[in-house]
Amino acid sequence: MRPFFGFHMPNFTFDGVSDAGIFDRVVELATSAEAAGFDLVTVMDHFYQISVIGLEDEPMLEAYTTLGALATRTKRVLLGTMVSGVTYRNPAMLAKTVTTLDVISKGRAILGIGAAWNESEHRGLGFDFPPIGEREDRLEEALSICKAMFTEERPSFEGAYYRIDRAINRPRPIQPGGPKIMVGGGGEKRTLKLAARYADITNWFGTFEDATHKLEVLDRHCEAVGRDPSTIVKTVASPILPVATESDKERVLQSVPEERRAMMKPVLIEEGAEILRRYLDAGFDGFIFRNAQVRDPEAIGRVGELISMLRGQEVPV
């Protein structure tokens, strides 16, 4: 399998850009990522900015409106959220939304979904925020409903929290078997168990040791349900940030929050390739880069050189 690369946009605060220009910048970044060889472009499904990225009242675009618009401005990349909180939408409505995105994009939608966590926006916008155990139960039911609506003609489901009755989902998804599913989160008892059953893609944060441990846990869950773990594209948040010169390393490092510097190392492209090969050798299939660090087409282009290097292609001059 060739290495898989995603470009994630959690940040819509751009220096010198007014609210009216935000989407134009998003298009610029997404199309640059597509040209650089990325496979996937994602946005956050949040309504408030989250604390590890910026201030709560910074701009945040609604995810599926943004993705539908991006579908008309891109041609190749997969499009989705990283990831939708199960508490934000009725799962049947979510399945319909992602199916519509698949139709608009001509078969490029993914469904990213997780148990949700940001209590502040739930409280502010009036969403119920049940305990984590219930949110995980809801996630399991939502995955069952979405999968059924992607793959069955008139599915029914009766759960503790959600139900559908011979649901109609037309037009049908363009992708055979429906949009791929990304299960967000690395909880070892419940979330990775659900990933073993439903996920086509996973993504985790953390150190090399943390991430490789989760690979082992996912393998055990896959064995328990009779799933071949190689059928899941396992990605990790990129631990590196390619820079152009040695002198750029310290400057870029100062722009990364101190608590995240151990997981975001500025490197030259050749150095970065060696670091990422270690992850590939350990069993990962790809990496997610974020626009919180890779913030302009030039930086995206450097990642594109790294992508070409890892795929054994000639690096463009």
Summary of the structure (lengths in Angstrom):
residues: 317
radius of gyration: 19.1
end to end distance: 25.6
largest distance: 61.5
contacts: 1021
relative contact order: 0.14
helix: 44%
strand: 16%
